[in-house]
Each structure stands twice: as C-alpha cells, then as structure tokens.
Amino acid sequence: MKIGIFSTFIEPAALDLVNSVQGAVKSGEIPNTEISFIFSNREQGDDPATDKILDTLNRQDTRLMTFSAPRFKPDMRRKARQEEKSGSTSLMQEWRNQFGEEVLKRLPRTDVDLLLGDMYIWGDNMCDERNGINLHPALPWGPKGEWYKVIWQLIQDKSQETGVMMHKVTPELDRGPAIAYCRFPIRDSFLTPLWNRLPRDPRKLEEVIRQGLIEKEKANHPLFKEIRNRGFTRETPLIVQTTKAFTKESLRLEGGTPVDRNGIILREGYDLTSRIDTIVSRQLEGQNFARKEVF
C-alpha cells in the first residue's frame, strides 16, 4: 500500500505525528506500506516555525514536496475570505479548487493520504481524486470544530464519554464519513473531583466556558486538561491502527464509503476502542515502570 502524508506543519506536534507514522512503517507495525511523499502547503520562507520542520524533513529519506498556499493567488484568497464573512463561499471554493489543481499535478497516486495537521480545507477536486483521511478529536456523532471547542462542548453537555476518530476528507469541515474511531469515558473516579470543581451556578459555568474558549489551547482548568490528555494519548495509536487496518484489508474505501472486509458499510466507522485501550494501557504501564526505575 502507498500512502501520502499532508501537513501544514504549524507546530512541532505535527512533525511528531509524522515521525510516529514513519516509525510504524519502518518497524513493520504498519506492514507492506510505503510512504510515497510528505507534502506541505507551506514552503521555506512562509513561516519560521515551519521552516525549521521542513529543514528537518529535508534531511530524511522520505520525499518532501511543498507548494505554498499563502503565496498562491493571494489577492483572490484575500477577497474570498472577505466574501466569506458576508456569507458567500463561491470564490473561496474556486480558490481551493484552483490550488488543488496545482497540487494534484505535482503528487503521485496513493491508496490513502493521511492529513496530520493540514490546516487548509481541500477543494472538491482534491476530495474526489484522493482518499484523504483526517483526524478529529471526537466521536463520529460528537461535536465538530477545533479540539478545544469540542472539549468545552462536552463539558457544557455534561457528557459521559468522548473519543477520537479518523474520517474521510470532504470540502465540508469535519463532516466526512467516519472511517475509524475509539471511545473513552470522561466520567470516572479520577475525573469526578474535577467535574465537581466546576461552578454549579449555570451563569458562572457559562463564564468558565466562555473564558476557556477565549484561552483556546492554553486553558488550564484541570478537567479540560485531563480530557485533552486522554484524547491526545489516543491520537497516534488511532492513526497507526487505522492505517494498519487498510493494509490488513479489515477496512477499505469503496467510492469514498468505508466498508469492512466483507463489503459491509461501516456507517459509524470501524470501532478500534478495544485495540487502542490495550495500546494505551501498555504505554501507561511502561511509563509507570520507568518512574519506578528512576526512583
């Protein structure tokens, strides 16, 4: 199987995800797989943080390909963003398709493309031509949007559980069909005291949530941080195990629709909860053992 990796590389965490996938391919954890390329929609000079990551990737064996979205028809994109604010999306859709056309010319065919921090929404042509799969920090039937918004929505709804999913990339953000997912509880003996630290008064709780949304990823409420940590520890295992499921033919896409090895449509995606729980438990055991060794 051939896979491509797409990322804007706005922060080192994206490089960590890429390195994890590369490591799983090299070790055979993801068997019979070749990473055809790593693609970034930023080029050298677009952003200092990205420049450092691209320098690192240029020293690796996997082919790095770049094409700058910020430099592609910037006047058109600027006007499109202004029109979006007034509710018109047609020009932005056209910009995305024109950018996508240029990208499609440059990239070889693959079986699956992993979006690991790709911050640009794909146009219709990219979505139609490639099997892009994106990570979203919620269950298939859960909240949409950025991860910090998802967590505050879960808190506001007093949810019992959440999860992480991989979904087919579509032009509509976070709305593509679920490919695979795992779930985990956010109500247990450890989290109960953190839930109890939330204000009982609805107006005060609303203010806590409003402030958290302002602070975005820097919010430091202990419940917010613990939910994020539980999701984050599952992201890389889910990416790896989903990709592995494709190589084992437990999962495939037919016309953009996920099906199992028998061709049965997976309407909510492939449930990898048991497998991910096992991996996370082993990781935690290893961390605890390492701490004992240190002390």
ABEGO torsion letter per residue (X at the ends): XBBBBBBAGABAAAAAAAAAAAAAAAAGABBGBBBABBBBABBBGABAAAAAAAAAAAABABBBBBBBAAABGAAAAAAAAAAAAAGBAAAAAAAAAAAAAAAAAABBBBABBBBBGBABBBBAAAAAABBBBBBBBBBAABBBEBAAAAAAAAAAAGBABBBBBBBBBBABBGABBBABBBBBBABBAAAAAAAAABBABAAAAAAAAAAAAAAEAABABAAAAAAAAAAAAAAAAAAAAAAAAAAAGABBBBGGBBBBAAGBBBAAEBBAAAAAAAAAAAAAAAAAAAAAAAX
